[in-house]
Amino acid sequence: MDIKTLLWGLLIGIAFGATLSLSGAASHRMIVNALRLKDLRLLKIIMTAIAVGTLGVTLLDAAGMAHLKIKPAYLLGVALGGALFGIGFALAGYCPGTCVVATAERKKDAFFVLLGGLLGATTFGLLYPVLEPVLIEPFNFGEVRVPNLLGISPLTMAVVLSALLLALAWLLPDRVGEQASAVSSPEAKKAA
Amino acid sequence: MKPTMWKAHDPEEPIIPWWLAGAVIGLLLTLAVAISAPIGMSSEFAQMGGRLVSLIVPEAAKNPYWQGKLGVGWVTMIALGAFIGGALAALLTRKPSLEVPSLWAQRFGTNRLKRYFVAFVGGFIMLFGARLADGCTSGHMISGISQLALSSFIFAVTIFLTGVLMAKALYDWRRA
């Protein structure tokens, strides 16, 4: 990979990390309250990101300028991995990207998520030769895209999906229920 | 915007609104796909681990999972950049450091070791799952769904199901 591309990667990473920090996405409380469905702001960030990203990526692809990397659909491994990820996500209160950003923000617990994550990812790497034939090779449908399955054009699906996600992000409230606001604002906590 | 700026003193509250953050992340992803590849994060955990293991056991680099992938690549730079970007943003907004997250402290107390232990275990399970599924919130959910990949829709649904259940079980079901 040439140095210019690597520098672009670094710049995009810096902007990405700064955005995660400024938006509160690297906050344990915002992440856990999102999973508790009490503070929906993080979900709204993700929905907007996917809406804009889907349109951008699909338009790039239509122009023949996209470097896509479609993840293969091996049902067992993806579903089991996703299930484990969700459990770890709720325990950790940070995701892999936000634990890096939160560590940089000097949130001490995020550093332990990062260390545990290093060990977890390394353990998977070491076990890969054993796990591959069991969880990755079976039911592997390859690089499947949903519009191909549905028989519609990617652009049609991108427009519909983006519109739906933007509408949902716009309509959903920031917070649900009373407990969330009590938990989310330090002023309210002091008053209690 | 004044009240929002004030909240900058709470390290767990946002400074910019959700729609701005979402739009910027979507545009960064588009830029990344135009230049080289989507934005990812979790593969760098495995690569970093592979580099460390192969320092001690050189044969580990021959593992098919790591072979030829241990060099500095696109995701290495994204991860390094994310760290720098997070540090810069925290510095410029004078974000205070944090020992134990507020919600955790409210529910499980302020014992640091207890929190750091659960954080470590959570990180282990999460990254093991991410590598098994071949991605995380950035690479699979945001980048993957943006490419309309079937795999990423499955991933998003499963992490949402177990993530919500686990968070509810931890913070809402049992009265601490």
Interface residues (C-beta under 8 A of the other chain):
Chain A: M1 T5 L6 L7 W8 G9 L10 L11 I12 G13 I14 A15 F16 G17 A18 T19 L20 S21 L22 S23 G24 A25 A26 S27 H28 R29 M30 V32 N33 L35 R36 L37 R41 L42 K44 I45 I46 M47 T48 A49 I50 A51 V52 G53 T54 L55 G56 V57 T58 L60 M65 A66 H67 L68 K69 I70 K71 P72 A73 Y74 L75 G77 V78 A79 L80 G81 G82 A83 L84 F85 G86 I87 G88 F89 A90 L91 A92 G93 Y94 C95 P96 G97 T98 C99 V100 V101 A102 T103 A104 E105 R106 K107 K108 D109 A110 F112 V113 L114 L115 G116 G117 L118 L119 G120 A121 T122 T123 F124 G125 L126 Y128 P129 L131 E132 L135 F141 E143 V144 R145 V146 P147 L149 P154 M157 A158 L161 A169 D174 V183 S184 P186 K189
Chain B: D10 P11 E12 E13 P14 I15 I16 W18 W19 L20 A21 G22 A23 V24 I25 G26 L27 L28 L29 T30 L31 A32 V33 A34 I35 S36 A37 P38 I39 M41 S42 F45 A46 M48 G49 G50 L52 V53 A60 N63 P64 Y65 W66 V72 G73 W74 V75 T76 M77 I78 A79 L80 G81 A82 F83 I84 G85 G86 A87 L88 A89 A90 T93 K95 S97 L98 E99 V100 P101 S102 L103 W104 Q106 R112 R115 Y116 F117 V118 A119 F120 V121 G122 G123 F124 I125 M126 L127 F128 G129 A130 R131 L132 A133 D134 G135 C136 T137 S138 G139 H140 M141 I142 S143 G144 I145 S146 Q147 L148 A149 L150 S151 S152 F153 I154 F155 A156 V157 T158 I159 F160 L161 T162 G163 V164 L165 M166 A167 K168 A169 L170 Y171 D172
